[in-house]
Amino acid sequence: MSDATENEGRTGDGTRAVRAGLPEPVKHEPTLPGPVFAAHFHLPGEVTGPYAYGRDDNPTWTLLERAIGELEAPGREDVETLVFASGMAAISSVLFSQLRAGDAVVLPSDGYQVLPLVGAQLEAYGIEVRTAPTGGDAQLELLDGARLLWIESPSNPGLDVCDIRRLTEAAHARGALVAVDNTLATPLGQRPLELGADFSVASGTKQLTGHGDVLLGYVAGRDAEAMTAVRRWRKIVGAISGPMESWLAHRSIATLQLRVDRQNATALTVAEALRQRPEVSDLRYPGLPDDPSHKIATQQMRRYGCVVSFTLPTRERAERFLTSLRLVEDATSFGGVRSTAERRRRWGGDAVPEGFIRMSVGAEDPEDLVADILRALDQSAD
């Protein structure tokens, strides 16, 4: 291992985020080269070199993939990262490249709302789909004979946490691969590969890029053969990130640590304020000392995320609350610098109460955000 690689593993999160994936400096050239727009590249003679056709590779992807890899697995050279057009493209690439007819996969029953659609498609291809909740490590009971375990921790939108290392060790003992959806935590909050997982998968649309203007996904993996299959799947389906989106994502990573620390601290402040309100029930945030997931979260997470979930008494109360907010946008997704919230049941895919709210805490001043939330709660009262 080179001195540079060793130093990379020892630097702080902020330093690593600011410098992640940057090329060696070249006089009179930009620190971060602009996006490369190319469907094809000059290719005389034999097909050699890294770039031949724009569906397979792009210099802008290369720098972004290097940056994400340095965050997911600092100091390690055996990890490959691939970027995709969206988080679902990344998720699909792992599931559909690793599973065959007759295999069994274990999915969370309380995960991202598109997972059931993926599960139905897997079943149509002759793959057995087993599901169990994230909390209580319930997926452990379904591992016998499984080819792949899919973990989502913290879960979206319920914010349950499972013991990733325990589940991973149990899955590996049975010959199964393990993939962890790391979207809510980000690589600064949790490193699934260090916890033993084979894949760390995420939607870069969320806090990784953090501005609500980019669709992106990625897969980081430490098994060369498995990642070759993921790369092949990306080529087959063409689920590639555009060069502009990739460049915007790389640019945004430079502020990741600043955004994550601000948003995490404010999320805890918001959760503590909500805990005092009698109309709020089922409040979840892993950073709260009395949260059911706090103990295991403290063992495997370095930061607890920017999402807080809670339930208001009725659908009508939740809708009035959302309408009364001034600093929080009623929008889906999460992780952006502008706070958002939504009533998740409106989509119909999550098994949550009608008054369930998923709130993504942004980078506003904490006191302003808390004041807006408390005012909206008061104003929305019956």
N, C-alpha and C positions, 0 to 999 in steps of 0.2 A: 504494500500500500504506500502511495506517495505521501510526502509531507503535506501537500495541499489537501489530499483526501482526508488525512488524519485531522488537520486543522478544521476542515469542513464539518467533521463530526463533533468538534468541540465548541464551535462558535455558537452564540446565542441565537434565539429565534429571529429577532429583528435583523441582525446582521445577515443571517442566512436568507431571509425573505428578500431583503434589499438586493442581494447579490446573486440570487438563485438563477442558474442557467445562463449567466452572461458569458459571452465569448471572450477570448483573450483580447485585451485592448489593442486597437490598431490606430495609428496616428491619423487624425483627421476624419476618422469614422465615428458614427454614433455609438454610444455605450450599448444601447439595445438596437440592433439593426431593424429597419422597418420591415413590414410584411412583404413576403415574396409572393407575387401573383404570377403563377405559372401553371399551365396545364401540362406542359412538357418542357424538357430541358434538352440542350444540345447533347447528342448521343452518337457520335460517329464510331464506327467499328463495333467492338464487343460491348456487351452490357456490363459495365463495371462502374464502380463508384456509388455513392449513396443516393443520387437523385436521377430518376429516369422519367417518371410519370407522376403527375400531381395527385393521383388517387392513392399512390403508394407511400410517398414521403414528400416532405417540404421542409426547407431550411428553417422556416418559422416554427413549424411543429417541433423540430429537433431541439431548439432552444427551450421551448415551453416544456417539452417532455423531460428535458434535463432538469429544469427548475423544479417541477413537481416531484421528480425522483429524489432530489436533494432535500426536499421537505419531508417526504414520506419515509425516507430511509437514509438519513444523513450519514456520510462516511462509508456507505456500502456501494460496491461496484457491481454486485451481482443482481441488482434490481433493474428491471426494464419497465419503462412507462410508455403508454400509448394514449394519445388523446383522441376523442371522438366528437361527433356532432352534438351530442347531448348526453345527459346522465343516463337516460334509458338506452341509448345506443351502447354505452359502456356496459351497463348491466346485462343487456341482451348478448353482448359479445362473449361474456364469460359463460353465461348459462348455455347458450346454444353452441358454443365451440367445445365445451367440455362434456356435454351430456349426449347420450345416444339412446335409441329405442331400447327399452328394457332396463335402463338405469333408474335410480331413485334419487330424488333431490329433496332436501329439507329446507323449507322456506318459513319465514316468520308469518304468523297469521295476522299480526298487527303492524305490518310494515307499510311501506309506501303504497298508495292506493292503486297504482298501475300493476303491482306485482301479481294480483289475482288474474289479470289479463294475460300476463306472461305465463303464469301457471297453467291456465287453460290451453294456451298454445303448446306448451310442453307436453301436456297430456294428449293433445291431438297428434303429437309425434311419437306417442307410445312411451312416454317417460312418466314414471310414478311420482306424483307430487304429494309430499307430506307437509303438514303445517302445524305449528305450535306457537304459543305466545313467546315474546322475548323475555318477559319477566320470569324470575325463578329458574332460569336456565332450562325451561321446559323442552327445548329442542333436543336435549340430551336423550330423551326417551325414544327418539325416532331415528337414531343414527345407524342402527344395525342394518347392514346391507346397502347403505346410501353411498352414492358416488360423490355427492357434493353437498356441503352445508352452507347455506346462505344466512349470514347474520346481519342484522341491522341494529346497531347500538351506538347512541340512543335511537330508539324507534321513532318513526315519524307517522302520526303526530303525537303519540302518547307519552314519549320521552321515557320509556322503560329502558333499563340497562341490563345486560347480561354479562357473565364472566367470560370474556373472549378467550382468555388463555385456557380456562378449564374446558370450554366447549371445543376449542381447537385441538387440545391434547386428546380428548375423547374421540373426536372425529378422525384424527390421524391414526389413532390406535386401531380404528376400524377400516383404515385404508381410504378414507374420504378426503377430498380437497375441501378447503375452507376459503370462502370469500366474505369480506366484511364491507358493508356499505358505510363509508366513513364521512358521508356528506354533512351530517349535523355537527360532528366533532371538528372537522378539518384536520389536516396533518399537524397543526400546531396544538390541537386538543387531544389527539390520540393517534398512535402509530400501530395499526393492526399488524403490520409485518413483523414488528418487534415483539408482538404478543403471540406470534406463531402462525398467523394466517398466511395463506398462499397468495391471496389477492387482496389488495385494498382498492375499492372502487368508489367513485364519487361523482356527483353532479357538480361540475365546476361552475354551473349557472348560479349557485348559491353563494356562500360566504367566501369561497376561494377567490372569485372575481369581484363580488361584493357591490356591484353598482346597478344590478338589474337590467343590464343591457347586452348580455352575452349568453348564448346557449353553448354549453360545453360539458363534456364528460371525460373521465380518464380511468384507466386501469393501471395499477402498479403491481408487478408480480415478481416473485423471486425464483420461479421454476421456469427454466428456459424453454422446455418442451411445451409447457402449458401456454406460455406467452406467445410462442410461435403459432399456436392454434388461434389465439385471440387476434393476432396480427392478420392471419389468413382470413378470419371472419370479417375483419374490418375491410379487407380488400374485396371480399366477395360481395358484401352488401353496400360498400361505398359510403359507410357512415362516418365521413371525415369532417373534421373541423375546417372552416374556411380560414385562410391566412389572416384576414383582418380580425376575426374573432380570436384566433390564437395569439396574435400580437397584443390585442387589448387585454387578454387574460394574463399574459406575461407581465405586461406593464402594471396591471392591478396587483399582482402578487407582491410587488415591492412594498405595498402598504398593508399587507395581510396582518402582520403582527400588531400594528397600530390599531387597525380596525377590530381585530379579534379581542384584544385586551380591553378596549373601550366598550365594545358591545357586550362582552361577557360580564364586565363589572356592572354595567347598567342593567343587564338582565337580572342579576342577583338583586339589585336595588328594587327593580320593578316587582320581582317575585315577593320580596319582603313586604312591599307596600300592599300587594294584593292579598297577602296572607292575613292582613288586618281587617279585610272587608267581609262582613257576614254573608253577603250575597254570592261570594265566590266559593266554589267547592271544587274538589278534585284538582287542586293546584299542583302542578308538577314542574320542577326544575331541579336537575341533578345536583346543583350547587347548594341547595338548601340543606342544612344539617339534618332536618327531619324528613327529607324526601325519602321514599322507600328505596330509591336507587343510589342514595348518596354514598353508602359504605363501599360498594363495589366500584362506583364511579371514581372515588378518590384513589382507588388502587390502580386503575388503568387509564384514567384521563388526566391530562395536564391542564385542561381548561374545560369548562362545562357547557359551552355553547351559548348561542344568542337567542334561543327559542324558549318561550314560556308557554305552557298550556294550562287552561283552566275552564271551568264550566259556570255559566250563568243559568238562573233558574229555568228560563224558557227560551224558545226560539225568538219570540218577539223582543224579549229583554236584550238578548244578544244582538239583534239587528239594530235596536235603538242605540245600544252602546257603540256599535261600530259607526253608525251615522253621526253620533255626537263627537267622535274623536276629530281633532284638528291637526295633530302632528303625526297621526298614524293612518296610513293609507289602507283602505279596504282592498286588498289584493292578495293573490296567491303567491307561492314561492316564499323564500326566506333568505336571510343572510345579507341583505343589502344595507347600505349606509342610511337609507330612509326606512323608518319603522313601518311595518305592515302588520295587519291582523285580518283574520277571516273566520267566518263560521264554517268549520270544515264539513259539516253535514250537508251543506248545499251541493256538494259534488256527488253525494250518494255512495261513495266508495269506502268510507271509513266507518267502523263500528263504534261511533261516539254519540253522545247525547246531542239533541237538537241545539242546545245552548253552548256547545263546546267551542272554545276559541283557541286558535293557534296564533300566538303573537311572536313576531320576529322583531327583536329590539335592535334599533339602528344606532347611529352615532350622534344623535341629538344630545344636548345637555341633559344629564339624568334628572335634574330637578324639574326641568320643563316637561319632560316626558311623563314623569310620575304625576305632576300636576294635571296634565292633560287627561291621563287615564282616570285619575280620581274624580275629576270634574265630569268626565263622560259617564262614569258609574253613577254619580249623583243625578245627573241630568236624565239618565235613562231609567231611573227608578219608577215604579208604578205610581 
